[in-house]
Amino acid sequence: MKPFMDEDFILGTSCARELFHGTAKHEPIYDFHCHLIPSQIAENKKFSNITEIWLGGDHYKWRMMRTMGIDETYITGNADPYEKFLAWTRTVENLIGNPLYHWTHLELQRYFDIHEPLTIQSARDIWDRANKKLQSGELSVKGIFEKFNVYAVGTTDDPADTLEYHRAIAAGTAPIGTIGTRVIPSFRPDKALNIDLPSFKEYTGQLSAASGITINSFDSVKQAIENRLMYFIEHGCRASDHALEYPPFQAVSDTEVDTIVKKALKGEAISPKESDAYKTSMMVFLAGLYTKHDIVMQLHMASIRNNNARMFKILGPDTGYDASHDHQMSRGLSLLLNEMDVRNNLPKTILYTLNPKDYYPMATLMGCFQGQGVSGKIQLGSAWWFCDHRDGMEEQMRILGNVGMLSAFVGMLTDSRSFLSYPRHEYFRRILCNMIGGWVENGEFPNDMEKLSGIVRNISFGNAREYFK
C-alpha cells in the first residue's frame, strides 16, 4: 500500500516521477485566468484564520457542504469561524473520490506543512497550527506569490473598471509594494454583450461614463468598447474572456443590429433571435480588435447559471448554483469562428467547455482554423470548473493528444477566487507527468528524457508565456 499523498502522489511510473521531480515542479506558475480580487492583491491581504482564506467565496466547497446537509449558517452565514471549519472538516472526511479531498490536503501540505489527514480528531490541532502560520504574516498575498513562484496572474475585469489597483501594483505604490508577480487585467465585456438582460440599459450608462462616449446606437457601443479595450491594453492586458451559454450565430446587417440596440436602450424586451444577432456582431467586431492588438480570446461555454431561483434571491450569483449545460455547440461555434476567419479577424483563441461531450467536436473544429505561424493558435482549454478533477484533466488531454497536439497545449489555470488554489497547478502537473510516463513505460513514445522534459516544461509554463507574449 502506498503512503497517503506522499512526494510520489499520483506518479505511478519511474518516468513520471523523473519528469515531475526533475522538471514540472520547478516551473513557474502562469495563472492566466483567475478571479482573484485586485484590491486584495494590492493591499497584500493577510488572513486572520483558515476559515476566511479557505471558505470565503469558494463555492466549490459550499456545494459539497450543502450536499453533506450542513446548514447554510455554517456555509455563507455568520456562524463562528471555528464552527464553520469543523463543518468543512466533517464534509472533507466524506469526500472520497472528489478532487476537493486532494486539493484540501495539498493546500495543508504546501501552505502549512501539515501532512496528516484532516479529520474531526485532528481538526483542533490543524486549526491552531494553520492559524499560527497565517498570523505570522508569512502567508500574505505577497508571501503566497513568492512561495509558489507565481510569474503572473490574469484577473477578470469589467471594461468599466478603473484598474486603479492594477496601476498601483504595477507602479509599486500599493501596500503590497514591489513584487515579482505580474498582475494583468483581462477584458471581460459580458455585461456589454448580454443585451437580453434588464441590466443592459443601466450598464451602458456605466460604460458611457468610463469611456466618455454617449451610447445611443450600435456604433457608439462599439466605440465605447474599443476605447476601454485600449485603456486595458495600456495597462498590460493580454487576454479577453467571454462567458457564453452557447456560441451565438445569427447573421444580420449592422442596420438591423442598430435597431436592436436602440430597442434595448429604451428598455424594450429583446427576443432570443435578436440577442444572438447582436452578440454575433459584437463578437466578430471584438475578434477584429483582438487580432489587431494580439489579444488572446477566451471563450468559456456550456454553463447554465443561477438554477436555484430561491437561493439566487437570497445569495446572488456565483454562490454554487450553476451547472453544466447540454446545449448544441458545434454548429454555432463553427459558423462564428468561420465568420471571424473569412474577415481575417480570428485571434488566438482558447475554447473551454463545462460539458465533456464537447471536447471532441471542439478539438476537431480547432484543426480547421490553425496556422498563420502560431503554434496551437486555437486551443482546447484545460478541464474547467466541474471538469478539473483527475478524470476530467486526463480526458481533456487524451482527446487533445488524439486529435490535436498536446505538446502545444498552454496548460492549467486556477479559475479561482482563492489564494490557496496554487497547488492545483501541481495536481495538474502530476497528472500530466503520470500520463506521459505511462505512455513511455508502455513503449508508446521513446524514453528520451531531454525531449520529454521539454514537452512537460512547455505545457507547465513555457507555452503559456509564449502564447500570451
Disulfide bonds with the S-S distance in Angstrom:
none
